[in-house]
Amino acid sequence: MQHALVVGGTGMLAEATMYLVNQGYFVSVIARSQTRMWRLINAAKDRSMIIPLYVDYRNESELKEAVRKTILQNGNINLVIAWIHSVAENALEIISDEVASIETSWDLFHIVGSSNDLNHMKRKAEVPVNCIYHQVQLGFVIEGTKSRWLTHKEISEGVIKAIKERRLLHIVGTLEPWERRP
Ligand SMILES: NC(=O)c1ccc[n+]([C@@H]2O[C@H](COP(=O)([O-])OP(=O)(O)OC[C@H]3O[C@@H](n4cnc5c(N)ncnc54)[C@H](OP(=O)(O)O)[C@@H]3O)[C@@H](O)[C@H]2O)c1
């Protein structure tokens, strides 16, 4: 059985989480709210495929422990989707170091917001050697004379596309022209 980890899987990535469940992954999901977690679990065709990890990713020791524990209980993690707010600047590295204890390669899909410079983010995200680093940047949508931010559905669909096509770099929506952002 493949094991995935989705950080922030109960929000805009809920549909991407469900995609992994439907692909036969055991999916560990990091979030804090039980209400949103249960909404996600109840929507799954097999509830036992979602493993809730209630942890605040700003708490570094608890984060490390939660990832370590789910690996011990549910097997090595082959795929990570990470949407992490910038307040937790070490969270991605902590997660990566735990996941990288496997000998084979694994995929990290790092979701970054519109304001991040892609090359800068890619440089910043230092990943272990056995990690295949994919970056998904969230843009916006231009509709005629107006523009808007992405919907949750569009964000999840963009992440799913990046996973299916194994894209190393994928922009959901557009970032150009930047001055037309909402
Ligand atoms: N370019 C774009 O279009 C763009 C870019 C970025 C965001 N957005 C929009 O902005 C909205 C707000 O973003 P959002 O980040 O609130 O999205 P979200 O995906 O709805 O929520 C964040 C996710 O991360 C979890 N989370 C947050 N802080 C956490 C923490 N400290 N520890 C553990 N888990 C944590 C949340 O669960 P818990 O709260 O239960 O912990 C939730 O699962 C989104 O709805 C999205 O549509 C748009």
The ligand as a MOL file (V3000), in Angstrom:
LIG
                    3D

  0  0  0     0  0            999 V3000
M  V30 BEGIN CTAB
M  V30 COUNTS 48 52 0 0 0
M  V30 BEGIN ATOM
M  V30 1 N -3.3110 32.3530 -5.5720 0
M  V30 2 C -4.4120 31.9460 -5.0170 0
M  V30 3 O -5.4310 31.8810 -5.6680 0
M  V30 4 C -4.4080 31.5830 -3.5730 0
M  V30 5 C -3.2060 31.3770 -2.9090 0
M  V30 6 C -3.2400 31.0250 -1.5660 0
M  V30 7 C -4.4390 30.9100 -0.9180 0
M  V30 8 N -5.5660 31.1450 -1.6140 0 CHG=1
M  V30 9 C -6.8640 31.0710 -0.9500 0
M  V30 10 O -6.7280 31.5920 0.3350 0
M  V30 11 C -7.5390 30.8660 1.2050 0
M  V30 12 C -6.9170 30.8270 2.5520 0
M  V30 13 O -5.7730 30.0070 2.5600 0
M  V30 14 P -5.6240 28.9110 3.6590 0
M  V30 15 O -4.1860 28.6610 3.8760 0
M  V30 16 O -6.4680 29.2500 4.8420 0 CHG=-1
M  V30 17 O -6.1980 27.6410 2.9340 0
M  V30 18 P -6.8730 26.3090 3.3890 0
M  V30 19 O -6.2610 25.2200 2.6000 0
M  V30 20 O -8.3460 26.4580 3.3390 0
M  V30 21 O -6.4780 26.0880 4.9320 0
M  V30 22 C -5.1920 25.7500 5.3600 0
M  V30 23 C -5.0020 24.2430 5.6370 0
M  V30 24 O -3.8350 24.0730 6.4150 0
M  V30 25 C -4.1940 23.6690 7.7320 0
M  V30 26 N -3.4050 24.4680 8.6600 0
M  V30 27 C -3.3210 25.8270 8.7060 0
M  V30 28 N -2.4990 26.2000 9.6840 0
M  V30 29 C -2.0570 25.0630 10.2730 0
M  V30 30 C -1.1640 24.7980 11.3640 0
M  V30 31 N -0.5870 25.7900 12.0590 0
M  V30 32 N -0.9220 23.5240 11.6950 0
M  V30 33 C -1.5010 22.5140 11.0230 0
M  V30 34 N -2.3450 22.6900 9.9720 0
M  V30 35 C -2.6180 23.9530 9.6210 0
M  V30 36 C -5.6780 23.9370 7.8540 0
M  V30 37 O -6.3160 23.1010 8.7920 0
M  V30 38 P -6.6300 23.6080 10.3010 0
M  V30 39 O -7.0920 25.0260 10.2070 0
M  V30 40 O -7.6260 22.6400 10.8000 0
M  V30 41 O -5.3330 23.5110 11.0340 0
M  V30 42 C -6.1230 23.6190 6.4370 0
M  V30 43 O -6.1710 22.2390 6.2310 0
M  V30 44 C -7.7600 29.5200 0.5880 0
M  V30 45 O -9.0900 29.1790 0.7860 0
M  V30 46 C -7.3810 29.6780 -0.8820 0
M  V30 47 O -8.5130 29.5740 -1.7350 0
M  V30 48 C -5.5820 31.4840 -2.9180 0
M  V30 END ATOM
M  V30 BEGIN BOND
M  V30 1 1 1 2
M  V30 2 2 2 3
M  V30 3 1 2 4
M  V30 4 1 4 5
M  V30 5 2 4 48
M  V30 6 2 5 6
M  V30 7 1 6 7
M  V30 8 2 7 8
M  V30 9 1 8 9
M  V30 10 1 8 48
M  V30 11 1 9 10
M  V30 12 1 9 46
M  V30 13 1 10 11
M  V30 14 1 11 12
M  V30 15 1 11 44
M  V30 16 1 12 13
M  V30 17 1 13 14
M  V30 18 2 14 15
M  V30 19 1 14 16
M  V30 20 1 14 17
M  V30 21 1 17 18
M  V30 22 2 18 19
M  V30 23 1 18 20
M  V30 24 1 18 21
M  V30 25 1 21 22
M  V30 26 1 22 23
M  V30 27 1 23 24
M  V30 28 1 23 42
M  V30 29 1 24 25
M  V30 30 1 25 26
M  V30 31 1 25 36
M  V30 32 1 26 27
M  V30 33 1 26 35
M  V30 34 2 27 28
M  V30 35 1 28 29
M  V30 36 1 29 30
M  V30 37 2 29 35
M  V30 38 1 30 31
M  V30 39 2 30 32
M  V30 40 1 32 33
M  V30 41 2 33 34
M  V30 42 1 34 35
M  V30 43 1 36 37
M  V30 44 1 36 42
M  V30 45 1 37 38
M  V30 46 2 38 39
M  V30 47 1 38 40
M  V30 48 1 38 41
M  V30 49 1 42 43
M  V30 50 1 44 45
M  V30 51 1 44 46
M  V30 52 1 46 47
M  V30 END BOND
M  V30 END CTAB
M  END
